[in-house]
Amino acid sequence: MEKADNREYVYVRYEGNDDDEMDIYDIIDLCKKGALILKRYIVLLLIFVLAGSVFGCLKAKHDASEAYTSSALLFVDLNREQYETSTLSMLAKSFSEIVNSDSIMTPVSNKFSVSNVDVTVPDGTQTIQVTVTADNASDAKEGCASLVKAGIDAVTSATNYATITVVSPASEAAQSSMEDTAKDTAITAVIFLLVALAIVTVRELAFAYRAHETAKANM
């Protein structure tokens, strides 16, 4: 540690040696000297990482948006003797495209503040689950009911090979917090660490320059 405080030890490589070629031993020696310097800043780097983690966590909590979700379950009768999974999947995809189309989604979103619609097919079933996200509980439930009705009407008018009925109507909306605390915390911690490393680099470059100039003057 005492040597790390001596910038001439760290930054001045040659003392009366005219050989300017850097070999593997010079590189190893340079890495050792760099490690000695870095030890002086361990506390500073840890402080920056900790500060970044705390700041990132608080920012994620502050930016977290509260949302409400409501779900409805639909039963699909394919009007065929044999159940075909591929046909049901295609119907679910079509249903999703229909309810997310501008002609249906825009008026519902304007009325109920719906932000997202997710349509899925539970494995091994003849059902379609529709989940709607909105800014408040009433909008989520009513928006879900409106989108389900509009979707069923559109599918029914477009095809006669499937009959869709509502098994479970739009549920009471549940509150959920939309945030990614771990990701925001990690990103901010890395940014703070990079800032700390930049500060260390600038500081050490200044010391290196002065040590080099002093060594040249003493030659």
MIVONU-629958 format. One record per residue (C-alpha): residue number from 1; x, y, z. Coordinates in nm, 4 decimals. Layout:
<nodes>
<node><num>NUM</num><xx>X</xx><yy>Y</yy><zz>Z</zz></node>
...
</nodes>
This chain:
<nodes>
<node><num>1</num><xx>0.0000</xx><yy>0.0000</yy><zz>0.0000</zz></node>
<node><num>2</num><xx>0.2898</xx><yy>0.2332</yy><zz>0.0667</zz></node>
<node><num>3</num><xx>0.4165</xx><yy>0.1699</yy><zz>-0.2848</zz></node>
<node><num>4</num><xx>0.0749</xx><yy>0.2466</yy><zz>-0.4250</zz></node>
<node><num>5</num><xx>0.0975</xx><yy>0.5945</yy><zz>-0.2748</zz></node>
<node><num>6</num><xx>0.4229</xx><yy>0.6537</yy><zz>-0.4585</zz></node>
<node><num>7</num><xx>0.3229</xx><yy>0.7491</yy><zz>-0.8124</zz></node>
<node><num>8</num><xx>0.6839</xx><yy>0.7185</yy><zz>-0.9329</zz></node>
<node><num>9</num><xx>0.6798</xx><yy>0.3516</yy><zz>-0.8381</zz></node>
<node><num>10</num><xx>0.3603</xx><yy>0.2949</yy><zz>-1.0301</zz></node>
<node><num>11</num><xx>0.4029</xx><yy>0.5121</yy><zz>-1.3366</zz></node>
<node><num>12</num><xx>0.7780</xx><yy>0.5407</yy><zz>-1.3991</zz></node>
<node><num>13</num><xx>0.8893</xx><yy>0.2164</yy><zz>-1.5653</zz></node>
<node><num>14</num><xx>1.2460</xx><yy>0.2914</yy><zz>-1.6574</zz></node>
<node><num>15</num><xx>1.5266</xx><yy>0.3994</yy><zz>-1.4315</zz></node>
<node><num>16</num><xx>1.8465</xx><yy>0.4243</yy><zz>-1.6316</zz></node>
<node><num>17</num><xx>1.7245</xx><yy>0.1587</yy><zz>-1.8775</zz></node>
<node><num>18</num><xx>1.7383</xx><yy>0.2441</yy><zz>-2.2468</zz></node>
<node><num>19</num><xx>1.5348</xx><yy>-0.0591</yy><zz>-2.3560</zz></node>
<node><num>20</num><xx>1.1993</xx><yy>0.0839</yy><zz>-2.4667</zz></node>
<node><num>21</num><xx>1.0435</xx><yy>-0.2475</yy><zz>-2.5670</zz></node>
<node><num>22</num><xx>0.7677</xx><yy>-0.3721</yy><zz>-2.3385</zz></node>
<node><num>23</num><xx>0.7811</xx><yy>-0.7477</yy><zz>-2.2789</zz></node>
<node><num>24</num><xx>0.5532</xx><yy>-0.9853</yy><zz>-2.0887</zz></node>
<node><num>25</num><xx>0.7253</xx><yy>-0.9072</yy><zz>-1.7612</zz></node>
<node><num>26</num><xx>0.6543</xx><yy>-0.5365</yy><zz>-1.8078</zz></node>
<node><num>27</num><xx>0.2861</xx><yy>-0.6119</yy><zz>-1.8682</zz></node>
<node><num>28</num><xx>0.2632</xx><yy>-0.8334</yy><zz>-1.5596</zz></node>
<node><num>29</num><xx>0.4419</xx><yy>-0.5702</yy><zz>-1.3536</zz></node>
<node><num>30</num><xx>0.2084</xx><yy>-0.3024</yy><zz>-1.4875</zz></node>
<node><num>31</num><xx>-0.0967</xx><yy>-0.5120</yy><zz>-1.3917</zz></node>
<node><num>32</num><xx>0.0412</xx><yy>-0.5599</yy><zz>-1.0406</zz></node>
<node><num>33</num><xx>0.0966</xx><yy>-0.1888</yy><zz>-1.0044</zz></node>
<node><num>34</num><xx>-0.2531</xx><yy>-0.1191</yy><zz>-1.1361</zz></node>
<node><num>35</num><xx>-0.3966</xx><yy>-0.3583</yy><zz>-0.8774</zz></node>
<node><num>36</num><xx>-0.2120</xx><yy>-0.1740</yy><zz>-0.6029</zz></node>
<node><num>37</num><xx>-0.3600</xx><yy>0.1559</yy><zz>-0.7192</zz></node>
<node><num>38</num><xx>-0.7090</xx><yy>0.0076</yy><zz>-0.7486</zz></node>
<node><num>39</num><xx>-0.6963</xx><yy>-0.1097</yy><zz>-0.3868</zz></node>
<node><num>40</num><xx>-0.6839</xx><yy>0.2527</yy><zz>-0.2797</zz></node>
<node><num>41</num><xx>-1.0255</xx><yy>0.3117</yy><zz>-0.4369</zz></node>
<node><num>42</num><xx>-1.2115</xx><yy>0.0005</yy><zz>-0.3234</zz></node>
<node><num>43</num><xx>-1.4069</xx><yy>0.1938</yy><zz>-0.0618</zz></node>
<node><num>44</num><xx>-1.4917</xx><yy>0.4681</yy><zz>-0.3121</zz></node>
<node><num>45</num><xx>-1.6120</xx><yy>0.2139</yy><zz>-0.5705</zz></node>
<node><num>46</num><xx>-1.8227</xx><yy>0.0304</yy><zz>-0.3129</zz></node>
<node><num>47</num><xx>-1.9787</xx><yy>0.3582</yy><zz>-0.2000</zz></node>
<node><num>48</num><xx>-2.0709</xx><yy>0.4473</yy><zz>-0.5586</zz></node>
<node><num>49</num><xx>-2.2176</xx><yy>0.1006</yy><zz>-0.6242</zz></node>
<node><num>50</num><xx>-2.4191</xx><yy>0.1144</yy><zz>-0.3013</zz></node>
<node><num>51</num><xx>-2.5410</xx><yy>0.4667</yy><zz>-0.3778</zz></node>
<node><num>52</num><xx>-2.6380</xx><yy>0.3589</yy><zz>-0.7297</zz></node>
<node><num>53</num><xx>-2.8266</xx><yy>0.0559</yy><zz>-0.6004</zz></node>
<node><num>54</num><xx>-3.0212</xx><yy>0.2625</yy><zz>-0.3474</zz></node>
<node><num>55</num><xx>-3.0961</xx><yy>0.5340</yy><zz>-0.6029</zz></node>
<node><num>56</num><xx>-3.2076</xx><yy>0.2771</yy><zz>-0.8628</zz></node>
<node><num>57</num><xx>-3.4339</xx><yy>0.0993</yy><zz>-0.6150</zz></node>
<node><num>58</num><xx>-3.5969</xx><yy>0.4246</yy><zz>-0.5024</zz></node>
<node><num>59</num><xx>-3.6397</xx><yy>0.5363</yy><zz>-0.8638</zz></node>
<node><num>60</num><xx>-3.8061</xx><yy>0.2042</yy><zz>-0.9549</zz></node>
<node><num>61</num><xx>-4.0459</xx><yy>0.2385</yy><zz>-0.6621</zz></node>
<node><num>62</num><xx>-4.1248</xx><yy>0.5972</yy><zz>-0.7583</zz></node>
<node><num>63</num><xx>-4.1809</xx><yy>0.5150</yy><zz>-1.1250</zz></node>
<node><num>64</num><xx>-4.3840</xx><yy>0.2028</yy><zz>-1.0569</zz></node>
<node><num>65</num><xx>-4.7324</xx><yy>0.2376</yy><zz>-1.2029</zz></node>
<node><num>66</num><xx>-5.0331</xx><yy>0.0795</yy><zz>-1.0409</zz></node>
<node><num>67</num><xx>-5.2535</xx><yy>-0.1182</yy><zz>-1.2785</zz></node>
<node><num>68</num><xx>-5.5682</xx><yy>-0.3273</yy><zz>-1.2547</zz></node>
<node><num>69</num><xx>-5.6455</xx><yy>-0.6470</yy><zz>-1.4444</zz></node>
<node><num>70</num><xx>-5.9733</xx><yy>-0.8229</yy><zz>-1.5148</zz></node>
<node><num>71</num><xx>-6.0147</xx><yy>-1.1594</yy><zz>-1.6885</zz></node>
<node><num>72</num><xx>-6.2936</xx><yy>-1.3400</yy><zz>-1.8676</zz></node>
<node><num>73</num><xx>-6.3058</xx><yy>-1.7061</yy><zz>-1.9727</zz></node>
<node><num>74</num><xx>-6.4729</xx><yy>-1.8084</yy><zz>-2.2983</zz></node>
<node><num>75</num><xx>-6.5707</xx><yy>-2.1577</yy><zz>-2.4175</zz></node>
<node><num>76</num><xx>-6.5235</xx><yy>-2.2404</yy><zz>-2.7828</zz></node>
<node><num>77</num><xx>-6.7425</xx><yy>-2.4986</yy><zz>-2.9582</zz></node>
<node><num>78</num><xx>-6.5856</xx><yy>-2.5695</yy><zz>-3.2958</zz></node>
<node><num>79</num><xx>-6.9104</xx><yy>-2.7206</yy><zz>-3.4303</zz></node>
<node><num>80</num><xx>-6.7166</xx><yy>-3.0281</yy><zz>-3.5380</zz></node>
<node><num>81</num><xx>-6.7034</xx><yy>-3.3869</yy><zz>-3.4225</zz></node>
<node><num>82</num><xx>-6.3271</xx><yy>-3.3761</yy><zz>-3.3731</zz></node>
<node><num>83</num><xx>-6.1494</xx><yy>-3.1185</yy><zz>-3.1590</zz></node>
<node><num>84</num><xx>-5.8509</xx><yy>-2.9600</yy><zz>-3.3347</zz></node>
<node><num>85</num><xx>-5.5951</xx><yy>-2.7731</yy><zz>-3.1257</zz></node>
<node><num>86</num><xx>-5.4488</xx><yy>-2.5880</yy><zz>-3.4243</zz></node>
<node><num>87</num><xx>-5.7918</xx><yy>-2.4554</yy><zz>-3.5191</zz></node>
<node><num>88</num><xx>-5.8547</xx><yy>-2.3302</yy><zz>-3.1654</zz></node>
<node><num>89</num><xx>-5.5134</xx><yy>-2.1608</yy><zz>-3.1557</zz></node>
<node><num>90</num><xx>-5.5864</xx><yy>-1.9930</yy><zz>-3.4879</zz></node>
<node><num>91</num><xx>-5.9245</xx><yy>-1.8800</yy><zz>-3.3581</zz></node>
<node><num>92</num><xx>-5.7663</xx><yy>-1.7377</yy><zz>-3.0424</zz></node>
<node><num>93</num><xx>-5.5106</xx><yy>-1.5495</yy><zz>-3.2505</zz></node>
<node><num>94</num><xx>-5.7889</xx><yy>-1.4146</yy><zz>-3.4703</zz></node>
<node><num>95</num><xx>-5.9865</xx><yy>-1.3140</yy><zz>-3.1618</zz></node>
<node><num>96</num><xx>-5.6803</xx><yy>-1.1314</yy><zz>-3.0273</zz></node>
<node><num>97</num><xx>-5.6286</xx><yy>-0.9479</yy><zz>-3.3563</zz></node>
<node><num>98</num><xx>-5.9953</xx><yy>-0.8471</yy><zz>-3.3630</zz></node>
<node><num>99</num><xx>-6.0134</xx><yy>-0.7060</yy><zz>-3.0083</zz></node>
<node><num>100</num><xx>-5.6820</xx><yy>-0.5247</yy><zz>-3.0569</zz></node>
<node><num>101</num><xx>-5.7864</xx><yy>-0.3720</yy><zz>-3.3891</zz></node>
<node><num>102</num><xx>-5.8299</xx><yy>0.0042</yy><zz>-3.4012</zz></node>
<node><num>103</num><xx>-6.2015</xx><yy>-0.0198</yy><zz>-3.4774</zz></node>
<node><num>104</num><xx>-6.2676</xx><yy>-0.2015</yy><zz>-3.1486</zz></node>
<node><num>105</num><xx>-5.9756</xx><yy>-0.1100</yy><zz>-2.9245</zz></node>
<node><num>106</num><xx>-5.9747</xx><yy>0.2662</yy><zz>-2.9817</zz></node>
<node><num>107</num><xx>-6.3306</xx><yy>0.3427</yy><zz>-2.8657</zz></node>
<node><num>108</num><xx>-6.2987</xx><yy>0.1029</yy><zz>-2.5698</zz></node>
<node><num>109</num><xx>-5.9630</xx><yy>0.2527</yy><zz>-2.4690</zz></node>
<node><num>110</num><xx>-6.1004</xx><yy>0.6049</yy><zz>-2.4917</zz></node>
<node><num>111</num><xx>-6.3954</xx><yy>0.5138</yy><zz>-2.2746</zz></node>
<node><num>112</num><xx>-6.2353</xx><yy>0.2820</yy><zz>-2.0194</zz></node>
<node><num>113</num><xx>-5.8606</xx><yy>0.3696</yy><zz>-2.0257</zz></node>
<node><num>114</num><xx>-5.7636</xx><yy>0.0153</yy><zz>-2.1282</zz></node>
<node><num>115</num><xx>-5.3878</xx><yy>-0.0149</yy><zz>-2.1784</zz></node>
<node><num>116</num><xx>-5.3407</xx><yy>-0.3801</yy><zz>-2.2711</zz></node>
<node><num>117</num><xx>-5.5343</xx><yy>-0.6885</yy><zz>-2.3857</zz></node>
<node><num>118</num><xx>-5.3908</xx><yy>-1.0391</yy><zz>-2.3611</zz></node>
<node><num>119</num><xx>-5.5629</xx><yy>-1.3399</yy><zz>-2.5228</zz></node>
<node><num>120</num><xx>-5.4419</xx><yy>-1.6916</yy><zz>-2.4339</zz></node>
<node><num>121</num><xx>-5.5530</xx><yy>-2.0531</yy><zz>-2.4739</zz></node>
<node><num>122</num><xx>-5.5044</xx><yy>-2.2600</yy><zz>-2.1541</zz></node>
<node><num>123</num><xx>-5.3300</xx><yy>-2.5878</yy><zz>-2.2413</zz></node>
<node><num>124</num><xx>-5.5542</xx><yy>-2.8855</yy><zz>-2.3083</zz></node>
<node><num>125</num><xx>-5.8787</xx><yy>-2.6888</yy><zz>-2.3066</zz></node>
<node><num>126</num><xx>-6.1359</xx><yy>-2.5493</yy><zz>-2.5477</zz></node>
<node><num>127</num><xx>-6.1329</xx><yy>-2.2145</yy><zz>-2.3726</zz></node>
<node><num>128</num><xx>-5.9947</xx><yy>-1.8690</yy><zz>-2.4414</zz></node>
<node><num>129</num><xx>-5.8887</xx><yy>-1.6397</yy><zz>-2.1600</zz></node>
<node><num>130</num><xx>-5.9045</xx><yy>-1.2654</yy><zz>-2.2122</zz></node>
<node><num>131</num><xx>-5.7141</xx><yy>-1.0429</yy><zz>-1.9677</zz></node>
<node><num>132</num><xx>-5.7517</xx><yy>-0.6651</yy><zz>-1.9776</zz></node>
<node><num>133</num><xx>-5.5309</xx><yy>-0.4098</yy><zz>-1.8013</zz></node>
<node><num>134</num><xx>-5.6476</xx><yy>-0.0589</yy><zz>-1.7160</zz></node>
<node><num>135</num><xx>-5.5668</xx><yy>0.2307</yy><zz>-1.4858</zz></node>
<node><num>136</num><xx>-5.8490</xx><yy>0.1617</yy><zz>-1.2391</zz></node>
<node><num>137</num><xx>-6.0662</xx><yy>-0.1281</yy><zz>-1.1267</zz></node>
<node><num>138</num><xx>-6.3942</xx><yy>-0.0263</yy><zz>-1.2875</zz></node>
<node><num>139</num><xx>-6.2334</xx><yy>0.0472</yy><zz>-1.6241</zz></node>
<node><num>140</num><xx>-6.0561</xx><yy>-0.2885</yy><zz>-1.6223</zz></node>
<node><num>141</num><xx>-6.3768</xx><yy>-0.4844</yy><zz>-1.5550</zz></node>
<node><num>142</num><xx>-6.6051</xx><yy>-0.2882</yy><zz>-1.7861</zz></node>
<node><num>143</num><xx>-6.3385</xx><yy>-0.2683</yy><zz>-2.0558</zz></node>
<node><num>144</num><xx>-6.2934</xx><yy>-0.6452</yy><zz>-2.0400</zz></node>
<node><num>145</num><xx>-6.6673</xx><yy>-0.7055</yy><zz>-2.0725</zz></node>
<node><num>146</num><xx>-6.6924</xx><yy>-0.4639</yy><zz>-2.3674</zz></node>
<node><num>147</num><xx>-6.3996</xx><yy>-0.6152</yy><zz>-2.5531</zz></node>
<node><num>148</num><xx>-6.5262</xx><yy>-0.9708</yy><zz>-2.4987</zz></node>
<node><num>149</num><xx>-6.8695</xx><yy>-0.8816</yy><zz>-2.6330</zz></node>
<node><num>150</num><xx>-6.7252</xx><yy>-0.6965</yy><zz>-2.9324</zz></node>
<node><num>151</num><xx>-6.4873</xx><yy>-0.9838</yy><zz>-3.0068</zz></node>
<node><num>152</num><xx>-6.7577</xx><yy>-1.2505</yy><zz>-2.9892</zz></node>
<node><num>153</num><xx>-6.9908</xx><yy>-1.0474</yy><zz>-3.2113</zz></node>
<node><num>154</num><xx>-6.7151</xx><yy>-0.9977</yy><zz>-3.4692</zz></node>
<node><num>155</num><xx>-6.6158</xx><yy>-1.3656</yy><zz>-3.4760</zz></node>
<node><num>156</num><xx>-6.9766</xx><yy>-1.4831</yy><zz>-3.4908</zz></node>
<node><num>157</num><xx>-7.0533</xx><yy>-1.2565</yy><zz>-3.7843</zz></node>
<node><num>158</num><xx>-6.7388</xx><yy>-1.3655</yy><zz>-3.9689</zz></node>
<node><num>159</num><xx>-6.7581</xx><yy>-1.7458</yy><zz>-3.9338</zz></node>
<node><num>160</num><xx>-7.0031</xx><yy>-2.0254</yy><zz>-3.8636</zz></node>
<node><num>161</num><xx>-6.7574</xx><yy>-2.3018</yy><zz>-3.7702</zz></node>
<node><num>162</num><xx>-6.7255</xx><yy>-2.1919</yy><zz>-3.4065</zz></node>
<node><num>163</num><xx>-6.9578</xx><yy>-2.0816</yy><zz>-3.1312</zz></node>
<node><num>164</num><xx>-6.8107</xx><yy>-1.8781</yy><zz>-2.8453</zz></node>
<node><num>165</num><xx>-6.9902</xx><yy>-1.8452</yy><zz>-2.5132</zz></node>
<node><num>166</num><xx>-6.8881</xx><yy>-1.6667</yy><zz>-2.1956</zz></node>
<node><num>167</num><xx>-6.8169</xx><yy>-1.9153</yy><zz>-1.9155</zz></node>
<node><num>168</num><xx>-6.6804</xx><yy>-1.6656</yy><zz>-1.6631</zz></node>
<node><num>169</num><xx>-6.7667</xx><yy>-1.2989</yy><zz>-1.7209</zz></node>
<node><num>170</num><xx>-6.5213</xx><yy>-1.0189</yy><zz>-1.6507</zz></node>
<node><num>171</num><xx>-6.3888</xx><yy>-1.0666</yy><zz>-1.2997</zz></node>
<node><num>172</num><xx>-6.3488</xx><yy>-0.8071</yy><zz>-1.0299</zz></node>
<node><num>173</num><xx>-6.0262</xx><yy>-0.6235</yy><zz>-1.1110</zz></node>
<node><num>174</num><xx>-5.7164</xx><yy>-0.7086</yy><zz>-0.9120</zz></node>
<node><num>175</num><xx>-5.4429</xx><yy>-0.4571</yy><zz>-0.8439</zz></node>
<node><num>176</num><xx>-5.0894</xx><yy>-0.5234</yy><zz>-0.9624</zz></node>
<node><num>177</num><xx>-4.7693</xx><yy>-0.3202</yy><zz>-0.9480</zz></node>
<node><num>178</num><xx>-4.5916</xx><yy>-0.2844</yy><zz>-1.2818</zz></node>
<node><num>179</num><xx>-4.2234</xx><yy>-0.2379</yy><zz>-1.2020</zz></node>
<node><num>180</num><xx>-3.8842</xx><yy>-0.3962</yy><zz>-1.2561</zz></node>
<node><num>181</num><xx>-3.6946</xx><yy>-0.3079</yy><zz>-0.9401</zz></node>
<node><num>182</num><xx>-3.4075</xx><yy>-0.5532</yy><zz>-0.9855</zz></node>
<node><num>183</num><xx>-3.3347</xx><yy>-0.4402</yy><zz>-1.3414</zz></node>
<node><num>184</num><xx>-3.3470</xx><yy>-0.0677</yy><zz>-1.2587</zz></node>
<node><num>185</num><xx>-3.1312</xx><yy>-0.1202</yy><zz>-0.9494</zz></node>
<node><num>186</num><xx>-2.8662</xx><yy>-0.3152</yy><zz>-1.1421</zz></node>
<node><num>187</num><xx>-2.8546</xx><yy>-0.0670</yy><zz>-1.4312</zz></node>
<node><num>188</num><xx>-2.8192</xx><yy>0.2341</yy><zz>-1.1997</zz></node>
<node><num>189</num><xx>-2.5518</xx><yy>0.0583</yy><zz>-0.9923</zz></node>
<node><num>190</num><xx>-2.3501</xx><yy>-0.0143</yy><zz>-1.3080</zz></node>
<node><num>191</num><xx>-2.3847</xx><yy>0.3483</yy><zz>-1.4229</zz></node>
<node><num>192</num><xx>-2.2607</xx><yy>0.4748</yy><zz>-1.0850</zz></node>
<node><num>193</num><xx>-1.9709</xx><yy>0.2267</yy><zz>-1.0981</zz></node>
<node><num>194</num><xx>-1.8710</xx><yy>0.3495</yy><zz>-1.4441</zz></node>
<node><num>195</num><xx>-1.8808</xx><yy>0.7083</yy><zz>-1.3200</zz></node>
<node><num>196</num><xx>-1.6572</xx><yy>0.6128</yy><zz>-1.0269</zz></node>
<node><num>197</num><xx>-1.4128</xx><yy>0.4360</yy><zz>-1.2582</zz></node>
<node><num>198</num><xx>-1.4059</xx><yy>0.7416</yy><zz>-1.4848</zz></node>
<node><num>199</num><xx>-1.3219</xx><yy>0.9633</yy><zz>-1.1854</zz></node>
<node><num>200</num><xx>-1.0462</xx><yy>0.7240</yy><zz>-1.0767</zz></node>
<node><num>201</num><xx>-0.9062</xx><yy>0.7074</yy><zz>-1.4301</zz></node>
<node><num>202</num><xx>-0.8916</xx><yy>1.0859</yy><zz>-1.4699</zz></node>
<node><num>203</num><xx>-0.7327</xx><yy>1.1247</yy><zz>-1.1280</zz></node>
<node><num>204</num><xx>-0.4696</xx><yy>0.8602</yy><zz>-1.1940</zz></node>
<node><num>205</num><xx>-0.3901</xx><yy>0.9936</yy><zz>-1.5407</zz></node>
<node><num>206</num><xx>-0.3157</xx><yy>1.3303</yy><zz>-1.3812</zz></node>
<node><num>207</num><xx>-0.0830</xx><yy>1.1634</yy><zz>-1.1284</zz></node>
<node><num>208</num><xx>0.0802</xx><yy>0.9591</yy><zz>-1.4066</zz></node>
<node><num>209</num><xx>0.1508</xx><yy>1.2701</yy><zz>-1.6114</zz></node>
<node><num>210</num><xx>0.3067</xx><yy>1.4526</yy><zz>-1.3164</zz></node>
<node><num>211</num><xx>0.5153</xx><yy>1.1484</yy><zz>-1.2225</zz></node>
<node><num>212</num><xx>0.6355</xx><yy>1.1137</yy><zz>-1.5799</zz></node>
<node><num>213</num><xx>0.7268</xx><yy>1.4825</yy><zz>-1.6062</zz></node>
<node><num>214</num><xx>0.9115</xx><yy>1.4656</yy><zz>-1.2722</zz></node>
<node><num>215</num><xx>1.1061</xx><yy>1.1596</yy><zz>-1.3843</zz></node>
<node><num>216</num><xx>1.2054</xx><yy>1.3322</yy><zz>-1.7104</zz></node>
<node><num>217</num><xx>1.3235</xx><yy>1.6399</yy><zz>-1.5203</zz></node>
<node><num>218</num><xx>1.5408</xx><yy>1.4292</yy><zz>-1.2925</zz></node>
<node><num>219</num><xx>1.7128</xx><yy>1.2437</yy><zz>-1.5786</zz></node>
</nodes>
